[in-house]
Amino acid sequence: MKPNRPENQPQPAQLDTLTARRKPLARAVGLAISLAAGIAIPFSAAIAQTPAQTTPKPATTNEDAKSEDGKLQRIVVTANKRVEKLESVPLSISVLAEEVIARNNVREMEDIVSLSSALNVNTGTTSANNTISMRGVGTQTNSIGVEGDVVVIMDDIPIANQFQAFRDLADIARVEVLKGPQSTLFGRSAIAGGLIIVTKPISGPPQGRATLLTTDDGERRYSVSYGGYLNEGLGLRFAASHADFPGNLNNLTTGQKVNGSRGKTFMAKLAWRPAGGLDVDVMPYYNDSSNTRSPTALRQFAIRNTGTNAATQGAIGERQQGGAGGVNTLGPGGSSLPVFLIPANSPGGFPATASSINAIPASVALAGINPTEWNRDIRRDHPGGLESTNKGVGAKLTYALPNDATLMSITSFDKFNAKDFLDRDFGDVPVQVVPTTAPVTGSSILTIPVSVGNPQQGTYDITTRTQEFRLVSPDTGAFRYLAGVWIAKDETDRYFNRGDCRPPTACSSSSVGSPVVYIADVYHDNKAIFGQATWEFTPGYTLLAGARVAWEKSGYNFARNFFTQATRDTFTPGAAATNVFSVPSEKDRAITGKLSLQRQFNSNWMGYVMLATGHKGIAYDLLSGLSSNTSAPVPPEEAFSTEMGLKANLLDDRVSIATSVFNTEFRDYQQAMTVSLGEGAGTVTRLSSLPKIRTRGFELDMNAQLTRDFSMSLSYAYTEARIQEWKSAACYNDSGNVRVGTTIFAANGSIAGRNSNCFPAFAGDTQGVQDLSGAPMFNAPRHKVVISGSYDIRMANMPFDAFINGNLKHQSSIITNIIQDPDSRAPEYTIVDLGLGIRDKKDRYKLTLLVKNLFDRQYVINGFGSTPAYRGSAALPATVSISAWRPERDAFRFLTLRLDVKF
C-alpha cells in the first residue's frame, strides 16, 4: 500500500529578538533561562553530539494513536514549505495536533484561537468584520480594501480575506501557528504571523469514521469521513459534516435563540500517480455556513443627571444603575427620570423633530429586559449575522526530478459569497419616522404613519485565483534550498445598504440614522519570486537565508447614494465629485527577507537567532464615509523583527520545550483613526497610518509524557504590545468630564463630554484628539496561558479503557478598542474544562463527556461598542452610559457528549 506522502503546506516563517528592559519581561526571560539551565545540567553529560539534521517522514494523523513506549510522538510542520521536525525549525511555532483538536471539539476559528496563547480575535459587528491578531497585533477595520495581518492557509490554498476563515471547519489534522512576520515565504497578509491548517490526508487502506455530538445547550453535530488507497496509484478521501448551535442569547421578540452558528461542509481528495515520479492531488470543497453573531445584550444601563436644578433633580452628575426598563430615581422628588431610545445622528433638540426621529421610552424599548452584568435577553426585529457559501478546488502536481529534488505546481480557485445583516436600532420598535406630505408638529411626530427600523445589510462576492511553482531540494545534505514563483489575483465586490432615506427627502451621511447605499470593488494582482536556503557550514551550525521580491497592482471603484429604497439593480450613483471615487491602478514593489543562525548544541538542544522583515501592501478606505480627503491609497505597512529561541527534547523524548523572546516593530500600521484636516477644516475619521507600534515578549511551549498514560502540555505567552507614537488619536465620550460655565471646556482645558486627555486639534475643534503614545494595543492580553492534561486508565478486565482530560485557560485583562475607552475594558478570566470517557481497546469507538467551563465562570471580551443611543428630554436632561456584551460560547457552563466510531 502506498505510504503517506509529505504534506507541503504554505505558511509564514519569521522571528524576533528581545531587547526587553521592563521588569516583568526581564523576570519572565530570567525564569525561562533558569528553567532551561536547571534541566540541562543534570542531563548534559549523557547527551551525545548530533550529526547533520535529517527530515523525518510525516507522523501519523490518527488522533487515537498513543505512544506505547511512553515517549512523545515527533511532530512535523511545513512552516518552511517542506516537511521538517518541529524541534529542528528555527522559528517560534505552536502546533495543535489532531488529538488536541478532537479533545476540544474544535469546529470554528474561534475554537482554534482559544487554544493558542499567541492568538486573539478582533470581533466586529458581524463576523465579516472579524480579524485575527498575533502577539497583540492585528488590523481592525470593516473595509474590504485592507488586508489582515495574519495569513490563513488551508492545504496550500491561501484565504484571500481573513474573515473567510471564520466559518465551519472540518476534518482538521493539524494547525500550525507561526509567530512573527512571515512575508518572505508567504507574502502579503503575513506581516504579523500565520496559520497553516492541514486537513486529514489520504493514508493506509480504506477506512471510515463517524462522529456524533450533542450538548445540553442545543448544539448538534454530525460528521463522517471515508478514504484510503484503493491501489498503488489511486487514493480517495471524502469528509462531510453538519453542525448547528442555536445560540446563547434570548431574542424576546421572536422567542428564538441567537448568537449561534451552523455549517455544512463537504471535502474530497483524489491522489493519483499516473506515472513514476508524478503525483496528482485534486481537492474540491464546499462550505455553507451561517451565524447570528451580531446582537449584543445590555449588561449595564447607568443614567447620569445633567440638569441644573439639584433641588428637584438630584445632584448634577449623579449616576445610578438603571433597572428593568431603564428607570431609576434621579427625577424630581425621587421619581423616575425618563430616557429615550433614539437613532444615530439624532438632532440635539428634544422632543423629536419633524426630520425623522421617533423617541421610544426605555421602558418600551427594554420591555422584559433587566440589563444586569450577565444579561442574555435582547429584543431584535431584524436579523443579524452572516450567511455564506464557499466553494473551490485546489490541484497539486508533484514531480520527482532525477536528482531527488521536487518540482511542484499548486493551483487554486475559490469563490466566496456572503450576506451580512445588522439591526442598528438594537430593538424591536421603529426608531425612525419617515415624513409624509402632511404637516408635522412637535405633538404629532410620534403618530406619523410611516415608522421604520434602522436595518443594515450587504453582500460580498470574492473570487480568488492562485498559482505557485515550487522547486524543493532533497532533504539530505548540508545544503538545502527552496525556490518559487507566485501569481495570484483576488477580486472583492461589496454592496452595502443602511438606514432609511426616501425621496424627496435630501439625505447625507450625517442624516438621522446614517443612511447610505454604496457599491465598491477592489482587486489585487500579485506576482512574486522567492527563495530560501539552509547551509550547515560546519557541524552543528546552520545558516538560513531567504528573500522575496513581490510586485502588486491594485485598484478600486466606489459609488454611493443615500436613497436606501434602491436595490443593487436600481442603484444610481450620486454626484461624481463627492460620491464616486476610483483608483484604476496603484503599484507597489517590496523586498522582504529573513536570516537566521542555528546552533545544534547536541542531539537534544537547539538554539537560534533570527531577523526578519514584513510588508503589507497598499490599503484603501472603502467605507460609507469615503470622501476626497480619504480616497487616496494608504501607504504600505512595514515590520522588522528579531527573535531568539531555544528548543529541546529531554528525558529520552519524554519532555519537549520551546522558548523564545521577540521584539517586532511596525511602521505605518494601518488603522482607522481621527485626523485633523487643518485649522478651521475640522477632523475626519479615516483609515490612515499609525506611525509606530511595537510588540515584544516571551513565549513557552512545553509537552511532557510523564508516564505511558499521563501527558501534559503548556502554552504561555507574555506579550507587551504598545503604541509607540500616536499624537492625534480619536477621543471617547465621558459625561463625567463636565464643562466649566458656558464654555465647551472642562476644568483642565479638555473638551467637556470627552475624556480628560482630549484637547482641540485647532481653534473651534469640538471633537478633539488625544496623545496615545505609550498606550497598550487593543485586544492584547499581557498574559495568556493554556494548560492541558490527559490521563489514560487501563482497565484489564474490561473491553474498553477509560480516560480523563482537562484544560485550563487564563487571559489577563485587555482593552478592546484602540482609543482606550475604559468602558471597553475586559477583565481577566480563567476557564477550566473537564472531560472523561471510554475508548474501545480495539479502537472501534470512543465516548467522551466534556464539561466546558466547569465552574461556570462568566467573562466578557467583546461586544462593548455595539450599543443603542439613549438620552433624556429637554425638561429632564440625562445621559446614559451603556455597556453591552456578546457572550462567548463557553461564557456559561455546558455539557458535551461525543461519540466517535470507526468502520
Salt bridges, closest charged atoms under 4 A:
GLU7 OE1 - ARG174 NH1 3.22
ASP16 OD2 - ARG135 NH1 3.02
GLU63 OE1 - ARG209 NH1 3.15
GLU63 OE2 - LYS846 NZ 3.08
ASP64 OD2 - ARG209 NH2 3.60
ASP64 OD1 - ARG839 NE 3.90
ASP64 OD1 - LYS846 NZ 3.34
ASP64 OD2 - LYS902 NZ 3.80
GLU68 OE1 - ARG794 NH1 3.85
GLU84 OE2 - ARG480 NH2 3.84
GLU87 OE2 - ARG74 NH1 2.61
GLU98 OE2 - LYS200 NZ 3.17
GLU99 OE1 - ARG103 NH2 2.54
GLU108 OE1 - ARG107 NH2 3.67
GLU108 OE1 - ARG293 NH2 2.84
GLU110 OE2 - ARG293 NH1 3.54
GLU147 OE1 - ARG188 NH1 2.72
ASP149 OD1 - LYS616 NZ 2.76
ASP155 OD2 - LYS269 NZ 3.77
ASP156 OD2 - LYS396 NZ 2.96
ASP156 OD1 - ARG470 NH2 3.42
ASP168 OD1 - ARG107 NH1 2.61
ASP171 OD1 - ARG237 NH2 2.95
GLU176 OE2 - ARG174 NE 3.02
ASP217 OD1 - ARG889 NH2 2.87
GLU219 OE2 - ARG107 NE 3.66
GLU219 OE2 - ARG221 NH2 2.91
GLU219 OE1 - ARG889 NH1 2.82
ASP279 OD1 - LYS2 NZ 3.11
ASP279 OD1 - ARG5 NH1 3.25
ASP279 OD1 - ARG273 NE 2.84
ASP281 OD1 - ARG5 NH2 2.79
ASP288 OD1 - ARG262 NH2 3.38
GLU373 OE2 - ARG299 NH2 3.64
ASP420 OD1 - ARG494 NH1 2.83
ASP428 OD2 - ARG379 NH1 3.04
ASP461 OD1 - LYS415 NZ 2.73
GLU468 OE2 - LYS81 NZ 2.84
GLU468 OE2 - ARG470 NE 3.10
ASP475 OD1 - ARG82 NH1 2.59
ASP490 OD2 - ARG188 NH2 2.11
ASP490 OD1 - HIS524 ND1 3.26
GLU491 OE1 - ARG465 NH1 3.56
GLU491 OE2 - LYS489 NZ 3.90
ASP493 OD1 - ARG568 NH2 2.67
ASP500 OD1 - ARG502 NE 2.90
GLU552 OE2 - ARG188 NE 3.69
ASP588 OD2 - HIS615 NE2 2.76
GLU637 OE1 - LYS616 NZ 3.42
GLU638 OE2 - HIS615 ND1 2.80
GLU643 OE1 - ARG135 NH2 2.78
ASP652 OD1 - LYS71 NZ 3.28
ASP652 OD2 - ARG654 NH1 3.35
ASP653 OD1 - ARG74 NH2 2.85
GLU665 OE1 - LYS692 NZ 3.88
GLU699 OE1 - ARG135 NH2 2.82
ASP701 OD2 - LYS179 NZ 3.21
ASP709 OD1 - ARG708 NE 3.79
ASP709 OD1 - ARG794 NH2 2.68
GLU720 OE1 - ARG22 NE 3.33
GLU720 OE1 - ARG696 NE 2.98
GLU720 OE2 - ARG782 NH2 3.90
ASP771 OD2 - LYS727 NZ 3.93
ASP792 OD2 - LYS66 NZ 3.85
ASP792 OD1 - ARG839 NH1 3.77
ASP801 OD1 - LYS841 NZ 2.56
GLU828 OE1 - HIS810 NE2 3.76
ASP833 OD2 - LYS809 NZ 3.84
ASP833 OD2 - LYS852 NZ 3.14
ASP840 OD2 - ARG844 NE 2.61
ASP843 OD2 - LYS902 NZ 2.57
ASP890 OD2 - LYS809 NZ 3.32
ASP900 OD2 - ARG898 NE 2.92
